[in-house]
Amino acid sequence: MQLPVYSRADLSRTIAPVVALLLAAVWTSAVGREFRAADSQNEDYPTVQALRYMGRMVTERSGGRHQIRVFHSRQLGEEKETIEQTRAGAIDLNRTNGALIGNFVPAMNVLAMPFLFRSIEHLQKVLDGPIGNEILNSFEPYGFVGLAFYDSGARSIYNSVRPVRSIADIRGLRLRVQQSELMSDTIKALGAEPIELPYGQVLTALSTALIDGAENNWPSFVTSGHYKYAGYYTLTEHAMSPEVLVMSQKAWESLSAEDRTIFRDAAIRSSHFMHDKWKDLEQQSRRQAEAEGVTIVTDFDRKPFEAATAGIYQKAQRDPAVAELIERIRKVE
Ligand code: GTR
């Protein structure tokens, strides 16, 4: 048998790319780098603090190799765009709301369904149990890696026109919603006119009466300044979509197995760190809104609100996987 004869040039042509690849692998896992994290909330918001906490932990555990640089207040763009950039690998980490990432990850959209959870405790039980874990593990086919859930409480409707005490009072109000078909459908089902706007445009839209109101949790309502223009807050608690921290596939693939554990672990710890801060801010925000004259409507009949969203379930349940997930969530005691 004749063995092929390689010239020196042939050999270096074959070996050079292999060596380059090996060097790149050693380089990325040993040298480390800065990871860019996006958050649409303001500098001191609990999710932003949690990302910083995670960053400190990652730096410490990686022996100073990796850093997380947190871009808060939509410095990297509005949420919808940052999610797209994360999917493309241009942003490494993104703390986003369930309703927004739900445009890509079907199970996250389920978590944003109206009146799905009986209480925050019910939601927490689902997220902390096997279903939560399965959902976090379902991100990869859509281009993300789910790392941890963060608190977001319940979302309620607020407006500047009148106190909403019954479903009839919502009729005709122009309410801003997140850029999500599900959120638009929900508000439409309740009889209002949904207006999809990025978070960063809501304050101006309220102050110029382009919209009558919006819907959000207590901390967002207050820290964004919306409460100054929309003095009627009704505790509809119609959605409890949690926040979630995702990593881009590209960044994830650049990590060694050991570093992946460091990131995952730090993300989970950061969500625990945030939990207490969240509870405090929720109470504090509600107190502040009340003290500054916001009318809070708590006595109203939720039943007609829930009944009005039945069509959303009919539509979603056409997908058997979604129907099954909804049923499993409802059964969690
Ligand atoms: C907040 C959430 C943000 C953003 C915002 C919104 O509760 O933390 O990520 O989604 O709602 O309404 O746009």
py3Dmol code that shows the C-alpha trace and the ligand (Angstrom):
import py3Dmol

protein = """\
ATOM      1  CA  MET A   1       0.000   0.000   0.000  1.00  0.00           C
ATOM      2  CA  GLN A   2       1.242   3.435  -0.919  1.00  0.00           C
ATOM      3  CA  LEU A   3       1.113   5.922   1.898  1.00  0.00           C
ATOM      4  CA  PRO A   4       0.189   9.476   0.873  1.00  0.00           C
ATOM      5  CA  VAL A   5       3.123  11.823   0.948  1.00  0.00           C
ATOM      6  CA  TYR A   6       2.472  15.171   2.613  1.00  0.00           C
ATOM      7  CA  SER A   7       4.603  18.130   1.930  1.00  0.00           C
ATOM      8  CA  ARG A   8       5.434  20.534   4.764  1.00  0.00           C
ATOM      9  CA  ALA A   9       3.013  23.075   3.296  1.00  0.00           C
ATOM     10  CA  ASP A  10       0.219  20.459   3.158  1.00  0.00           C
ATOM     11  CA  LEU A  11       0.802  19.575   6.768  1.00  0.00           C
ATOM     12  CA  SER A  12       0.708  23.112   8.041  1.00  0.00           C
ATOM     13  CA  ARG A  13      -2.461  23.744   6.005  1.00  0.00           C
ATOM     14  CA  THR A  14      -4.153  20.786   7.728  1.00  0.00           C
ATOM     15  CA  ILE A  15      -2.819  21.268  11.199  1.00  0.00           C
ATOM     16  CA  ALA A  16      -3.022  25.037  11.516  1.00  0.00           C
ATOM     17  CA  PRO A  17      -6.837  25.261  11.739  1.00  0.00           C
ATOM     18  CA  VAL A  18      -6.922  22.422  14.275  1.00  0.00           C
ATOM     19  CA  VAL A  19      -4.327  24.112  16.438  1.00  0.00           C
ATOM     20  CA  ALA A  20      -6.208  27.404  16.134  1.00  0.00           C
ATOM     21  CA  LEU A  21      -9.423  25.733  17.275  1.00  0.00           C
ATOM     22  CA  LEU A  22      -7.719  24.085  20.236  1.00  0.00           C
ATOM     23  CA  LEU A  23      -6.100  27.353  21.236  1.00  0.00           C
ATOM     24  CA  ALA A  24      -9.439  29.156  20.950  1.00  0.00           C
ATOM     25  CA  ALA A  25     -11.090  26.562  23.197  1.00  0.00           C
ATOM     26  CA  VAL A  26      -8.356  26.819  25.826  1.00  0.00           C
ATOM     27  CA  TRP A  27      -8.360  30.603  25.507  1.00  0.00           C
ATOM     28  CA  THR A  28     -12.128  31.070  26.019  1.00  0.00           C
ATOM     29  CA  SER A  29     -12.384  28.715  28.962  1.00  0.00           C
ATOM     30  CA  ALA A  30      -9.199  29.831  30.717  1.00  0.00           C
ATOM     31  CA  VAL A  31      -9.059  33.548  29.949  1.00  0.00           C
ATOM     32  CA  GLY A  32     -12.657  34.575  30.425  1.00  0.00           C
ATOM     33  CA  ARG A  33     -14.274  37.803  29.416  1.00  0.00           C
ATOM     34  CA  GLU A  34     -16.903  40.427  30.082  1.00  0.00           C
ATOM     35  CA  PHE A  35     -20.544  39.385  29.577  1.00  0.00           C
ATOM     36  CA  ARG A  36     -23.067  42.095  28.691  1.00  0.00           C
ATOM     37  CA  ALA A  37     -26.402  41.905  30.514  1.00  0.00           C
ATOM     38  CA  ALA A  38     -29.528  43.867  29.551  1.00  0.00           C
ATOM     39  CA  ASP A  39     -32.338  44.990  31.860  1.00  0.00           C
ATOM     40  CA  SER A  40     -35.119  47.416  30.953  1.00  0.00           C
ATOM     41  CA  GLN A  41     -35.636  48.553  34.543  1.00  0.00           C
ATOM     42  CA  ASN A  42     -33.960  51.464  36.340  1.00  0.00           C
ATOM     43  CA  GLU A  43     -30.616  51.378  38.084  1.00  0.00           C
ATOM     44  CA  ASP A  44     -31.840  50.388  41.578  1.00  0.00           C
ATOM     45  CA  TYR A  45     -34.655  48.055  40.567  1.00  0.00           C
ATOM     46  CA  PRO A  46     -34.355  44.662  42.314  1.00  0.00           C
ATOM     47  CA  THR A  47     -33.670  42.763  39.078  1.00  0.00           C
ATOM     48  CA  VAL A  48     -30.770  45.111  38.265  1.00  0.00           C
ATOM     49  CA  GLN A  49     -29.389  44.676  41.780  1.00  0.00           C
ATOM     50  CA  ALA A  50     -29.741  40.917  41.365  1.00  0.00           C
ATOM     51  CA  LEU A  51     -27.734  40.985  38.129  1.00  0.00           C
ATOM     52  CA  ARG A  52     -24.971  42.938  39.849  1.00  0.00           C
ATOM     53  CA  TYR A  53     -24.989  40.465  42.709  1.00  0.00           C
ATOM     54  CA  MET A  54     -24.713  37.631  40.207  1.00  0.00           C
ATOM     55  CA  GLY A  55     -21.819  39.440  38.531  1.00  0.00           C
ATOM     56  CA  ARG A  56     -19.905  39.698  41.791  1.00  0.00           C
ATOM     57  CA  MET A  57     -20.460  36.016  42.432  1.00  0.00           C
ATOM     58  CA  VAL A  58     -19.367  34.981  38.939  1.00  0.00           C
ATOM     59  CA  THR A  59     -16.202  37.083  39.192  1.00  0.00           C
ATOM     60  CA  GLU A  60     -15.359  35.633  42.579  1.00  0.00           C
ATOM     61  CA  ARG A  61     -16.045  32.015  41.663  1.00  0.00           C
ATOM     62  CA  SER A  62     -14.216  32.198  38.357  1.00  0.00           C
ATOM     63  CA  GLY A  63     -11.139  33.552  40.136  1.00  0.00           C
ATOM     64  CA  GLY A  64     -11.582  36.927  38.453  1.00  0.00           C
ATOM     65  CA  ARG A  65     -11.726  35.554  34.896  1.00  0.00           C
ATOM     66  CA  HIS A  66     -15.338  36.524  34.097  1.00  0.00           C
ATOM     67  CA  GLN A  67     -17.234  39.766  34.659  1.00  0.00           C
ATOM     68  CA  ILE A  68     -20.838  40.766  34.036  1.00  0.00           C
ATOM     69  CA  ARG A  69     -21.441  44.324  32.911  1.00  0.00           C
ATOM     70  CA  VAL A  70     -25.032  45.357  33.604  1.00  0.00           C
ATOM     71  CA  PHE A  71     -26.775  47.750  31.209  1.00  0.00           C
ATOM     72  CA  HIS A  72     -29.952  48.939  32.962  1.00  0.00           C
ATOM     73  CA  SER A  73     -32.640  51.462  31.940  1.00  0.00           C
ATOM     74  CA  ARG A  74     -32.848  50.181  28.348  1.00  0.00           C
ATOM     75  CA  GLN A  75     -29.271  51.312  27.598  1.00  0.00           C
ATOM     76  CA  LEU A  76     -29.031  48.454  25.089  1.00  0.00           C
ATOM     77  CA  GLY A  77     -32.495  49.124  23.649  1.00  0.00           C
ATOM     78  CA  GLU A  78     -36.090  48.298  24.445  1.00  0.00           C
ATOM     79  CA  GLU A  79     -36.890  44.804  25.676  1.00  0.00           C
ATOM     80  CA  LYS A  80     -38.181  43.402  22.391  1.00  0.00           C
ATOM     81  CA  GLU A  81     -35.000  44.440  20.573  1.00  0.00           C
ATOM     82  CA  THR A  82     -32.666  43.227  23.303  1.00  0.00           C
ATOM     83  CA  ILE A  83     -34.338  39.821  23.200  1.00  0.00           C
ATOM     84  CA  GLU A  84     -33.727  39.644  19.464  1.00  0.00           C
ATOM     85  CA  GLN A  85     -30.117  40.684  20.005  1.00  0.00           C
ATOM     86  CA  THR A  86     -29.704  38.060  22.690  1.00  0.00           C
ATOM     87  CA  ARG A  87     -31.010  35.454  20.319  1.00  0.00           C
ATOM     88  CA  ALA A  88     -28.520  36.631  17.713  1.00  0.00           C
ATOM     89  CA  GLY A  89     -25.710  36.427  20.308  1.00  0.00           C
ATOM     90  CA  ALA A  90     -24.966  40.170  20.369  1.00  0.00           C
ATOM     91  CA  ILE A  91     -26.110  40.456  24.017  1.00  0.00           C
ATOM     92  CA  ASP A  92     -24.985  37.731  26.426  1.00  0.00           C
ATOM     93  CA  LEU A  93     -27.523  37.932  29.246  1.00  0.00           C
ATOM     94  CA  ASN A  94     -31.013  39.357  29.388  1.00  0.00           C
ATOM     95  CA  ARG A  95     -33.381  39.837  32.282  1.00  0.00           C
ATOM     96  CA  THR A  96     -36.723  39.950  30.579  1.00  0.00           C
ATOM     97  CA  ASN A  97     -40.397  39.610  31.393  1.00  0.00           C
ATOM     98  CA  GLY A  98     -42.262  36.380  30.652  1.00  0.00           C
ATOM     99  CA  ALA A  99     -44.738  38.055  28.306  1.00  0.00           C
ATOM    100  CA  LEU A 100     -41.939  39.379  26.069  1.00  0.00           C
ATOM    101  CA  ILE A 101     -39.841  36.225  25.831  1.00  0.00           C
ATOM    102  CA  GLY A 102     -43.167  34.412  25.459  1.00  0.00           C
ATOM    103  CA  ASN A 103     -43.161  35.671  21.857  1.00  0.00           C
ATOM    104  CA  PHE A 104     -40.370  33.138  21.307  1.00  0.00           C
ATOM    105  CA  VAL A 105     -40.693  30.492  24.015  1.00  0.00           C
ATOM    106  CA  PRO A 106     -44.222  29.001  24.108  1.00  0.00           C
ATOM    107  CA  ALA A 107     -44.075  27.794  27.718  1.00  0.00           C
ATOM    108  CA  MET A 108     -43.250  31.334  28.883  1.00  0.00           C
ATOM    109  CA  ASN A 109     -46.359  32.618  27.140  1.00  0.00           C
ATOM    110  CA  VAL A 110     -48.372  30.129  29.146  1.00  0.00           C
ATOM    111  CA  LEU A 111     -47.034  31.698  32.367  1.00  0.00           C
ATOM    112  CA  ALA A 112     -48.376  35.052  31.131  1.00  0.00           C
ATOM    113  CA  MET A 113     -51.926  33.738  30.545  1.00  0.00           C
ATOM    114  CA  PRO A 114     -54.640  35.761  32.299  1.00  0.00           C
ATOM    115  CA  PHE A 115     -55.890  34.550  35.686  1.00  0.00           C
ATOM    116  CA  LEU A 116     -53.891  31.337  35.402  1.00  0.00           C
ATOM    117  CA  PHE A 117     -52.520  31.419  38.943  1.00  0.00           C
ATOM    118  CA  ARG A 118     -54.756  31.473  42.005  1.00  0.00           C
ATOM    119  CA  SER A 119     -52.159  33.435  43.967  1.00  0.00           C
ATOM    120  CA  ILE A 120     -48.484  34.388  44.067  1.00  0.00           C
ATOM    121  CA  GLU A 121     -47.943  31.323  46.283  1.00  0.00           C
ATOM    122  CA  HIS A 122     -49.411  29.134  43.536  1.00  0.00           C
ATOM    123  CA  LEU A 123     -47.078  30.727  40.969  1.00  0.00           C
ATOM    124  CA  GLN A 124     -44.076  30.330  43.275  1.00  0.00           C
ATOM    125  CA  LYS A 125     -44.858  26.667  43.827  1.00  0.00           C
ATOM    126  CA  VAL A 126     -45.037  26.062  40.085  1.00  0.00           C
ATOM    127  CA  LEU A 127     -41.764  27.911  39.421  1.00  0.00           C
ATOM    128  CA  ASP A 128     -39.894  26.206  42.267  1.00  0.00           C
ATOM    129  CA  GLY A 129     -41.124  22.730  41.326  1.00  0.00           C
ATOM    130  CA  PRO A 130     -40.585  20.360  38.404  1.00  0.00           C
ATOM    131  CA  ILE A 131     -42.718  22.438  36.008  1.00  0.00           C
ATOM    132  CA  GLY A 132     -40.535  25.511  36.566  1.00  0.00           C
ATOM    133  CA  ASN A 133     -37.461  23.464  35.895  1.00  0.00           C
ATOM    134  CA  GLU A 134     -38.920  21.975  32.729  1.00  0.00           C
ATOM    135  CA  ILE A 135     -39.850  25.433  31.502  1.00  0.00           C
ATOM    136  CA  LEU A 136     -36.329  26.782  32.101  1.00  0.00           C
ATOM    137  CA  ASN A 137     -34.972  23.804  30.198  1.00  0.00           C
ATOM    138  CA  SER A 138     -37.319  24.396  27.255  1.00  0.00           C
ATOM    139  CA  PHE A 139     -35.571  27.569  26.002  1.00  0.00           C
ATOM    140  CA  GLU A 140     -32.736  26.043  23.977  1.00  0.00           C
ATOM    141  CA  PRO A 141     -34.559  25.204  20.723  1.00  0.00           C
ATOM    142  CA  TYR A 142     -35.513  28.898  20.524  1.00  0.00           C
ATOM    143  CA  GLY A 143     -31.959  30.191  20.864  1.00  0.00           C
ATOM    144  CA  PHE A 144     -31.740  30.955  24.604  1.00  0.00           C
ATOM    145  CA  VAL A 145     -30.650  29.253  27.791  1.00  0.00           C
ATOM    146  CA  GLY A 146     -33.020  29.796  30.736  1.00  0.00           C
ATOM    147  CA  LEU A 147     -31.042  30.429  33.933  1.00  0.00           C
ATOM    148  CA  ALA A 148     -33.459  31.569  36.665  1.00  0.00           C
ATOM    149  CA  PHE A 149     -36.825  33.147  37.377  1.00  0.00           C
ATOM    150  CA  TYR A 150     -37.091  36.465  39.192  1.00  0.00           C
ATOM    151  CA  ASP A 151     -40.121  37.882  41.042  1.00  0.00           C
ATOM    152  CA  SER A 152     -42.513  40.206  39.299  1.00  0.00           C
ATOM    153  CA  GLY A 153     -45.637  39.971  41.451  1.00  0.00           C
ATOM    154  CA  ALA A 154     -49.038  40.505  39.855  1.00  0.00           C
ATOM    155  CA  ARG A 155     -49.972  42.958  37.127  1.00  0.00           C
ATOM    156  CA  SER A 156     -53.014  45.192  37.579  1.00  0.00           C
ATOM    157  CA  ILE A 157     -54.767  47.842  35.499  1.00  0.00           C
ATOM    158  CA  TYR A 158     -54.332  51.579  36.124  1.00  0.00           C
ATOM    159  CA  ASN A 159     -55.658  54.624  34.320  1.00  0.00           C
ATOM    160  CA  SER A 160     -56.207  58.356  34.493  1.00  0.00           C
ATOM    161  CA  VAL A 161     -59.892  58.492  33.554  1.00  0.00           C
ATOM    162  CA  ARG A 162     -61.999  56.738  36.207  1.00  0.00           C
ATOM    163  CA  PRO A 163     -61.781  54.150  38.954  1.00  0.00           C
ATOM    164  CA  VAL A 164     -62.397  50.741  37.417  1.00  0.00           C
ATOM    165  CA  ARG A 165     -64.836  48.973  39.724  1.00  0.00           C
ATOM    166  CA  SER A 166     -66.485  46.655  37.242  1.00  0.00           C
ATOM    167  CA  ILE A 167     -65.697  45.277  33.824  1.00  0.00           C
ATOM    168  CA  ALA A 168     -68.031  47.898  32.320  1.00  0.00           C
ATOM    169  CA  ASP A 169     -65.654  50.612  33.561  1.00  0.00           C
ATOM    170  CA  ILE A 170     -62.790  49.265  31.437  1.00  0.00           C
ATOM    171  CA  ARG A 171     -64.740  49.502  28.207  1.00  0.00           C
ATOM    172  CA  GLY A 172     -63.184  51.873  25.722  1.00  0.00           C
ATOM    173  CA  LEU A 173     -60.077  52.748  27.760  1.00  0.00           C
ATOM    174  CA  ARG A 174     -56.887  52.973  25.722  1.00  0.00           C
ATOM    175  CA  LEU A 175     -54.475  50.818  27.681  1.00  0.00           C
ATOM    176  CA  ARG A 176     -50.827  50.316  26.883  1.00  0.00           C
ATOM    177  CA  VAL A 177     -49.661  46.705  26.820  1.00  0.00           C
ATOM    178  CA  GLN A 178     -46.260  45.069  26.364  1.00  0.00           C
ATOM    179  CA  GLN A 179     -45.288  44.118  22.819  1.00  0.00           C
ATOM    180  CA  SER A 180     -47.030  40.761  23.044  1.00  0.00           C
ATOM    181  CA  GLU A 181     -50.003  39.351  21.162  1.00  0.00           C
ATOM    182  CA  LEU A 182     -51.180  37.559  24.282  1.00  0.00           C
ATOM    183  CA  MET A 183     -51.220  40.771  26.338  1.00  0.00           C
ATOM    184  CA  SER A 184     -53.060  42.582  23.542  1.00  0.00           C
ATOM    185  CA  ASP A 185     -55.612  39.778  23.379  1.00  0.00           C
ATOM    186  CA  THR A 186     -56.073  39.860  27.149  1.00  0.00           C
ATOM    187  CA  ILE A 187     -56.793  43.583  27.298  1.00  0.00           C
ATOM    188  CA  LYS A 188     -59.050  43.360  24.238  1.00  0.00           C
ATOM    189  CA  ALA A 189     -60.982  40.529  25.866  1.00  0.00           C
ATOM    190  CA  LEU A 190     -61.581  42.764  28.890  1.00  0.00           C
ATOM    191  CA  GLY A 191     -63.146  45.366  26.585  1.00  0.00           C
ATOM    192  CA  ALA A 192     -60.381  47.985  26.414  1.00  0.00           C
ATOM    193  CA  GLU A 193     -58.299  49.085  23.458  1.00  0.00           C
ATOM    194  CA  PRO A 194     -54.778  47.647  23.709  1.00  0.00           C
ATOM    195  CA  ILE A 195     -51.888  49.797  22.520  1.00  0.00           C
ATOM    196  CA  GLU A 196     -48.565  47.986  22.230  1.00  0.00           C
ATOM    197  CA  LEU A 197     -45.707  50.228  23.272  1.00  0.00           C
ATOM    198  CA  PRO A 198     -42.197  49.631  24.581  1.00  0.00           C
ATOM    199  CA  TYR A 199     -41.770  50.280  28.300  1.00  0.00           C
ATOM    200  CA  GLY A 200     -39.628  53.356  27.738  1.00  0.00           C
ATOM    201  CA  GLN A 201     -42.429  55.169  25.889  1.00  0.00           C
ATOM    202  CA  VAL A 202     -45.210  54.674  28.402  1.00  0.00           C
ATOM    203  CA  LEU A 203     -44.524  57.678  30.628  1.00  0.00           C
ATOM    204  CA  THR A 204     -44.625  60.121  27.706  1.00  0.00           C
ATOM    205  CA  ALA A 205     -47.700  58.406  26.281  1.00  0.00           C
ATOM    206  CA  LEU A 206     -49.446  58.835  29.644  1.00  0.00           C
ATOM    207  CA  SER A 207     -48.349  62.420  30.133  1.00  0.00           C
ATOM    208  CA  THR A 208     -49.551  63.418  26.666  1.00  0.00           C
ATOM    209  CA  ALA A 209     -52.812  61.430  27.032  1.00  0.00           C
ATOM    210  CA  LEU A 210     -51.956  59.306  24.020  1.00  0.00           C
ATOM    211  CA  ILE A 211     -53.073  56.469  26.289  1.00  0.00           C
ATOM    212  CA  ASP A 212     -55.460  56.408  29.261  1.00  0.00           C
ATOM    213  CA  GLY A 213     -53.537  53.865  31.250  1.00  0.00           C
ATOM    214  CA  ALA A 214     -51.558  50.664  31.329  1.00  0.00           C
ATOM    215  CA  GLU A 215     -51.070  47.615  33.515  1.00  0.00           C
ATOM    216  CA  ASN A 216     -48.171  46.570  35.678  1.00  0.00           C
ATOM    217  CA  ASN A 217     -47.001  45.493  39.131  1.00  0.00           C
ATOM    218  CA  TRP A 218     -46.619  47.971  42.039  1.00  0.00           C
ATOM    219  CA  PRO A 219     -42.854  48.518  41.701  1.00  0.00           C
ATOM    220  CA  SER A 220     -43.022  49.257  37.954  1.00  0.00           C
ATOM    221  CA  PHE A 221     -46.082  51.495  38.400  1.00  0.00           C
ATOM    222  CA  VAL A 222     -44.210  53.600  40.923  1.00  0.00           C
ATOM    223  CA  THR A 223     -40.525  53.495  39.883  1.00  0.00           C
ATOM    224  CA  SER A 224     -41.460  54.411  36.300  1.00  0.00           C
ATOM    225  CA  GLY A 225     -43.447  57.431  37.497  1.00  0.00           C
ATOM    226  CA  HIS A 226     -46.652  56.201  35.803  1.00  0.00           C
ATOM    227  CA  TYR A 227     -48.578  56.712  39.046  1.00  0.00           C
ATOM    228  CA  LYS A 228     -48.165  60.469  38.646  1.00  0.00           C
ATOM    229  CA  TYR A 229     -50.405  60.422  35.566  1.00  0.00           C
ATOM    230  CA  ALA A 230     -52.683  57.454  36.234  1.00  0.00           C
ATOM    231  CA  GLY A 231     -54.294  57.862  39.633  1.00  0.00           C
ATOM    232  CA  TYR A 232     -56.681  54.888  39.587  1.00  0.00           C
ATOM    233  CA  TYR A 233     -55.187  51.464  40.250  1.00  0.00           C
ATOM    234  CA  THR A 234     -57.535  48.457  40.343  1.00  0.00           C
ATOM    235  CA  LEU A 235     -56.151  45.239  41.817  1.00  0.00           C
ATOM    236  CA  THR A 236     -57.205  43.126  38.845  1.00  0.00           C
ATOM    237  CA  GLU A 237     -54.054  40.978  39.232  1.00  0.00           C
ATOM    238  CA  HIS A 238     -54.929  39.600  35.815  1.00  0.00           C
ATOM    239  CA  ALA A 239     -51.419  38.317  34.991  1.00  0.00           C
ATOM    240  CA  MET A 240     -48.437  37.065  36.986  1.00  0.00           C
ATOM    241  CA  SER A 241     -45.826  36.577  34.284  1.00  0.00           C
ATOM    242  CA  PRO A 242     -42.508  36.261  36.125  1.00  0.00           C
ATOM    243  CA  GLU A 243     -39.204  37.762  35.077  1.00  0.00           C
ATOM    244  CA  VAL A 244     -36.616  35.386  33.689  1.00  0.00           C
ATOM    245  CA  LEU A 245     -32.883  35.574  33.162  1.00  0.00           C
ATOM    246  CA  VAL A 246     -31.649  34.102  29.894  1.00  0.00           C
ATOM    247  CA  MET A 247     -28.247  33.672  28.302  1.00  0.00           C
ATOM    248  CA  SER A 248     -27.588  33.640  24.580  1.00  0.00           C
ATOM    249  CA  GLN A 249     -26.763  30.224  23.115  1.00  0.00           C
ATOM    250  CA  LYS A 250     -23.577  31.716  21.732  1.00  0.00           C
ATOM    251  CA  ALA A 251     -22.317  32.868  25.138  1.00  0.00           C
ATOM    252  CA  TRP A 252     -23.369  29.574  26.715  1.00  0.00           C
ATOM    253  CA  GLU A 253     -21.457  27.565  24.155  1.00  0.00           C
ATOM    254  CA  SER A 254     -18.320  29.578  24.860  1.00  0.00           C
ATOM    255  CA  LEU A 255     -18.349  28.409  28.482  1.00  0.00           C
ATOM    256  CA  SER A 256     -16.629  25.329  29.877  1.00  0.00           C
ATOM    257  CA  ALA A 257     -18.762  22.855  31.857  1.00  0.00           C
ATOM    258  CA  GLU A 258     -17.296  24.246  35.064  1.00  0.00           C
ATOM    259  CA  ASP A 259     -18.118  27.838  34.120  1.00  0.00           C
ATOM    260  CA  ARG A 260     -21.668  26.875  33.150  1.00  0.00           C
ATOM    261  CA  THR A 261     -22.168  25.595  36.673  1.00  0.00           C
ATOM    262  CA  ILE A 262     -20.794  28.866  38.053  1.00  0.00           C
ATOM    263  CA  PHE A 263     -23.233  30.929  35.948  1.00  0.00           C
ATOM    264  CA  ARG A 264     -26.255  28.750  36.678  1.00  0.00           C
ATOM    265  CA  ASP A 265     -25.568  28.639  40.365  1.00  0.00           C
ATOM    266  CA  ALA A 266     -24.945  32.386  40.601  1.00  0.00           C
ATOM    267  CA  ALA A 267     -28.187  33.062  38.686  1.00  0.00           C
ATOM    268  CA  ILE A 268     -30.218  30.958  41.107  1.00  0.00           C
ATOM    269  CA  ARG A 269     -28.584  32.592  44.107  1.00  0.00           C
ATOM    270  CA  SER A 270     -29.259  36.013  42.647  1.00  0.00           C
ATOM    271  CA  SER A 271     -32.954  35.164  42.378  1.00  0.00           C
ATOM    272  CA  HIS A 272     -32.990  34.293  46.111  1.00  0.00           C
ATOM    273  CA  PHE A 273     -31.117  37.499  46.866  1.00  0.00           C
ATOM    274  CA  MET A 274     -33.757  39.426  44.958  1.00  0.00           C
ATOM    275  CA  HIS A 275     -36.753  37.749  46.573  1.00  0.00           C
ATOM    276  CA  ASP A 276     -36.654  39.732  49.856  1.00  0.00           C
ATOM    277  CA  LYS A 277     -35.829  42.976  48.115  1.00  0.00           C
ATOM    278  CA  TRP A 278     -38.860  42.440  45.931  1.00  0.00           C
ATOM    279  CA  LYS A 279     -41.295  41.957  48.805  1.00  0.00           C
ATOM    280  CA  ASP A 280     -40.035  45.149  50.449  1.00  0.00           C
ATOM    281  CA  LEU A 281     -40.275  47.206  47.267  1.00  0.00           C
ATOM    282  CA  GLU A 282     -43.768  45.919  46.508  1.00  0.00           C
ATOM    283  CA  GLN A 283     -45.046  47.109  49.888  1.00  0.00           C
ATOM    284  CA  GLN A 284     -43.100  50.333  49.773  1.00  0.00           C
ATOM    285  CA  SER A 285     -44.365  51.161  46.265  1.00  0.00           C
ATOM    286  CA  ARG A 286     -47.957  50.568  47.216  1.00  0.00           C
ATOM    287  CA  ARG A 287     -47.569  52.756  50.310  1.00  0.00           C
ATOM    288  CA  GLN A 288     -45.961  55.505  48.261  1.00  0.00           C
ATOM    289  CA  ALA A 289     -48.710  55.441  45.638  1.00  0.00           C
ATOM    290  CA  GLU A 290     -51.351  55.607  48.356  1.00  0.00           C
ATOM    291  CA  ALA A 291     -49.571  58.431  50.170  1.00  0.00           C
ATOM    292  CA  GLU A 292     -49.367  60.418  46.944  1.00  0.00           C
ATOM    293  CA  GLY A 293     -53.093  60.143  46.333  1.00  0.00           C
ATOM    294  CA  VAL A 294     -53.574  57.116  44.064  1.00  0.00           C
ATOM    295  CA  THR A 295     -57.042  55.586  44.465  1.00  0.00           C
ATOM    296  CA  ILE A 296     -56.715  51.832  44.921  1.00  0.00           C
ATOM    297  CA  VAL A 297     -59.765  49.762  44.033  1.00  0.00           C
ATOM    298  CA  THR A 298     -59.788  46.442  45.849  1.00  0.00           C
ATOM    299  CA  ASP A 299     -63.523  45.703  46.134  1.00  0.00           C
ATOM    300  CA  PHE A 300     -64.749  44.469  42.801  1.00  0.00           C
ATOM    301  CA  ASP A 301     -66.037  41.198  41.424  1.00  0.00           C
ATOM    302  CA  ARG A 302     -63.215  39.338  39.669  1.00  0.00           C
ATOM    303  CA  LYS A 303     -65.495  36.699  38.157  1.00  0.00           C
ATOM    304  CA  PRO A 304     -66.636  38.691  35.085  1.00  0.00           C
ATOM    305  CA  PHE A 305     -62.994  39.625  34.403  1.00  0.00           C
ATOM    306  CA  GLU A 306     -61.965  35.985  34.420  1.00  0.00           C
ATOM    307  CA  ALA A 307     -64.962  34.905  32.359  1.00  0.00           C
ATOM    308  CA  ALA A 308     -64.162  37.500  29.690  1.00  0.00           C
ATOM    309  CA  THR A 309     -60.791  35.857  28.983  1.00  0.00           C
ATOM    310  CA  ALA A 310     -62.173  32.364  28.282  1.00  0.00           C
ATOM    311  CA  GLY A 311     -61.655  32.801  24.518  1.00  0.00           C
ATOM    312  CA  ILE A 312     -57.915  33.247  25.061  1.00  0.00           C
ATOM    313  CA  TYR A 313     -57.766  29.797  26.613  1.00  0.00           C
ATOM    314  CA  GLN A 314     -59.774  28.272  23.781  1.00  0.00           C
ATOM    315  CA  LYS A 315     -57.299  29.711  21.286  1.00  0.00           C
ATOM    316  CA  ALA A 316     -54.173  28.667  23.242  1.00  0.00           C
ATOM    317  CA  GLN A 317     -55.431  25.182  24.038  1.00  0.00           C
ATOM    318  CA  ARG A 318     -55.578  24.274  20.370  1.00  0.00           C
ATOM    319  CA  ASP A 319     -51.917  23.404  20.872  1.00  0.00           C
ATOM    320  CA  PRO A 320     -51.972  20.119  22.839  1.00  0.00           C
ATOM    321  CA  ALA A 321     -48.640  20.814  24.569  1.00  0.00           C
ATOM    322  CA  VAL A 322     -49.959  24.172  25.792  1.00  0.00           C
ATOM    323  CA  ALA A 323     -53.257  22.608  26.887  1.00  0.00           C
ATOM    324  CA  GLU A 324     -51.369  19.999  28.903  1.00  0.00           C
ATOM    325  CA  LEU A 325     -49.118  22.562  30.561  1.00  0.00           C
ATOM    326  CA  ILE A 326     -52.101  24.712  31.555  1.00  0.00           C
ATOM    327  CA  GLU A 327     -53.795  21.699  33.093  1.00  0.00           C
ATOM    328  CA  ARG A 328     -50.699  20.648  35.026  1.00  0.00           C
ATOM    329  CA  ILE A 329     -50.225  24.181  36.354  1.00  0.00           C
ATOM    330  CA  ARG A 330     -53.827  24.375  37.503  1.00  0.00           C
ATOM    331  CA  LYS A 331     -53.481  21.093  39.365  1.00  0.00           C
ATOM    332  CA  VAL A 332     -50.548  22.278  41.467  1.00  0.00           C
ATOM    333  CA  GLU A 333     -51.899  22.703  45.000  1.00  0.00           C
TER     334      GLU A 333
END
"""
ligand_1 = """\
13
GTR
C -42.209 45.131 34.048
C -41.056 44.232 33.660
C -40.286 44.817 32.502
C -41.204 45.213 31.359
C -42.344 46.026 31.872
C -43.334 46.413 30.781
O -42.983 44.554 35.070
O -40.187 44.114 34.761
O -39.308 43.894 32.077
O -41.648 44.080 30.662
O -43.026 45.367 32.919
O -44.508 46.499 31.084
O -42.905 46.642 29.663
"""
view = py3Dmol.view(width=600, height=400)
view.addModel(protein, "pdb")
view.setStyle({"model": 0}, {"cartoon": {"style": "trace"}})
view.addModel(ligand_1, "xyz")
view.setStyle({"model": 1}, {"stick": {}})
view.zoomTo()
view.show()
